[in-house]
């Protein structure tokens, strides 16, 4: 028993190492390109977006099994988990995912109204041309989802699934995904939402055996938070200061109702994928 537990501990450690290596690689390249772009030509068309698009394509191709070494080609292809899915499964996944993101957005706002939490630091967009801001937001909402889905729901979660049950593997990959966002601050109000988001993405990848279902949901989630949620967080007032106004209760209802809708959609998706498998 002790030997098995020790082996499982090393499996979690190995999956985490691979996930964080992929994550750090992608995020470091994007951060470095942005920094260089803003130093050299902050008000010009952001060339870093074009360069990063090429980097993402190369990363996707290599981690998906292209190029040398040929001995690891098939294992890299399986690890990427970019398996094709039917149109009906994709639509079912998008429905469950989008409903979940709406629920998590409501939960995030409720937590910000209940607990004093610093807002995520965002650069002032007024310093840059509108086109630059739009392109950078779009690319940022593509870089993180692609890198994180490859890292956590592709490579990492599949390693875990070989040694744990599907549910435990999803929970463990979600915990690692949450820890990857600790740079936003060690606040339970934030980290719990990141963990639940990881559960959503992990469940989609597990049920459909493909990150092609979790990836568009992740992109939608990042765009939602970049544009609608995070810019307004610093202005949110605690209910202990001004009381619970109608918007607080609207967001409470949003979190509860859309969570219920999302669970129903996930149940339907699970039934659908089981039928296809048999």
N, C-alpha and C positions, 0 to 999 in steps of 0.2 A: 504493500500500500504506500509506504513512504517513498519507494522508488518511483512509483507511478506519479505521485504528487510532485516529486522533484522533476520528473520528465515534463510534466505539464507546465510547471513553472518556467522551465527553459524554453518551451514552445511559445509561451506568452511573451517571454523576453525577446526571442528571435523574431517573432511577428512584429513586435513593437519596434525593434531596431530597423527592420526593413521598411516599415511604414514611415518612420521618422526620417530615414535617409532619403526616401523619395520625396517626402514633404519638404524637407530642408533644401534639397536640390532645386525643386521647382520654385519655391518661394524666394530663395536667395537669388536665383537668376532674375526673376521678375523685379524684386526690390532693387537689385544692382542696376538693371536697365532703366528703371524709373529714376533712380538717383542720378545716373549719368545723363539722362535726357533732360532733367530739370536743371542740372548744372550748366549744360552746354547751350540749350535752347528752350528755356521754360515756356515761351509763348509761341513757339512754332508748332507745327503739326507733330504730334508725339510719335517719332520714329520707333520708340521702344515698343509700341503696340504691334507694329509690323514684325519686328524682330522676335517678339515673344510668341506671336502666332506661329512662326517657323519653328521656334524651340518646342512649343507644345506638340506640333505635328511630329517632329523628330522623336520626342520623348514617347509619344503614343506609339509610334512605329516600332521603336526599339523595345520598349517594355511589352509590346504585343507580339514579339517574336521575330522581327525583321533583323537582317544583318548578322554579322558574326558576334559571338561564336555560335556555330550551327548546333553544337552539342546542347545548348540551352534554349534553342529556338522554340521548341514545342512547350517546354515548361514555362517560358515567359509568356507565350500565347495563352496558355491555360490560366496563368496567374493574373493576367490583365482582366479576364472575365468579361470581355466585350462580345458576349455571345448574342447572335441575332434573336429577336423575339417577334411574335406575331403582332399584327396591328391591334388586335383586341386586347392582348396582354399589355401592350404599351399604353393603350388608352386607360385600361383599368389601373395601371401603375401611376399614371399621371393624375388620375382622379384621386386616388388614395394619398398621393404625395402632396398635391396642391391643397387638399383639405387639411392635411397635417400641418403644412406651413402656415396656413391661415390661423389654425388653432395655436401654434407656437408663437406666432406674432402677437396674438391676444394675451397669451400667458406671459410673454416677455414684458409687455406694457403693464400688466397687472403687478408683476414682481417689482418693476421700477416705481410703481405707485405705493407699494407696501414697504419696500426696503430701500434705504439710502444707498444708491449704487452709482459710481462714476460712469458717465457715458463713454463709449468707445471713442478713442481719439480719431477724428477725421480731419484731413487737411481742408483749409478754407477754399472752397471752389471758386470764390469770387476773384482769386488771384490769377486765374487761368482762363483762356478763351473757352467758350461753351463747347466747341467741338472737342477740345482737349479733354475736358471734364467727362463728356459723354463717352468718348473712346476709352478713356482709362477706367471708368466705371464698368463698361461692358467687358473689357479685357480682365479686370480684377474679378468680375463675376464669372469669368470663364476659367481663369488660372486656378483659383482655389478649388472649385468643384472638380475640375479634371484631375488635378494632382491628388486631392484628398480621396476621390473615389478610386483612383488607381491604387493609392497607398493603403487605404483602410478597408474598402469593400472589395477590392481586387486582391492584391497580394496578401495583406494581413489577415483578413477574415477567412480566406480559403485555407490558410495554414491552420487557423484555429478550428475550422470546421472539421478538419481531419482528426482532431484529437478531443473535441468537445461536441456536445449536442449543438444543433443549429441555433437554438435560443441562447445558449451560453456563449457561443461564438459571437453572435450579434451583440450581446451585452458587453462582452470583453472588448470588441472592436470599438463599440460606442464609448466605453470608458477611456480608451486610448485616444479616440477622436476628441473627447472632452478635454483631456490633458493637453492635447495639441493646441487648444485655444486658451490655455492658462495665461498666455501673454496678454489677454484682455483683462486680466485681474482675477485673483482668487476669491471670487464672490459667488456664493451658491446660487444667487438669483440669475447669474449669467451661465455658470457652468451646468446647472441642471437643464437649461434649455438646450445647450450644446449637446448634452448627453442624449436628450430625447430626440433631437434632430439626427444624431448618429443612429439611434434605434430605428427611426423612420427610413433612413437611407440603407441601413444594414438589412432591414426586413425586406425592403424592395429587392435588393440584390440577392438575398437568400431565396426568396419566393420564386423569382424569375431566373435565377442563376445568371444574372447579367447586370453589369453596371450601366448598360444602355438605358435602363429604366430609372435608376437612381440619379444618374448624371443630370438629365434635364430638370428633375425636381430640385436638385441641389442648386442648379443655376437659377431657377425661379426663386428659391429661398434667398440666395445671396442678393439678387436684384431687389427683392422685396425689402430686405433689411437695409441695404445700402441706400435706397431711395426713400423709403417710407418710414422706417423705424428709427434707425440710428441717428439721423440728423435731428430728430425731435426729442431724443432722450434727455438731453441736458435741460430742457424746459419742463419736464414732467415734475409735478408737485406731489409730495407725499400726502396720502389721505389723512395722516395724523396732523397735517398743517391746515388744510382747507376742507377736510371731510371727504367722503366718498360721493363725488358728483355723478351725473348720469353717464358720463363717458367711462368712468371706472366700471360701472355696472354693465355697460355695453360690452366692454372688453372682457369682463368676467363671463358674460353670456357667450361671447365669441369663442373664448377658450373652451368652454364646456360643450357647447353645441357642435362646433366643428371637430372637436375630439371625438364625439359620438359618431358623427358622420364619417370621420376618417376610419374609425374602428370597423364600421359596417363595410366601408369600401375595401379595407384590408381583408376582412372575412370573405368578401366576394372574390377578391383577387386570389386568396389562398385556395378557395374552392375551384376556381377556374384553372389554376396552375396544376392542382392535383388531378383534375379531369384530363388535362392535356398529357400529363406524365403517364397516366394509365390508358 
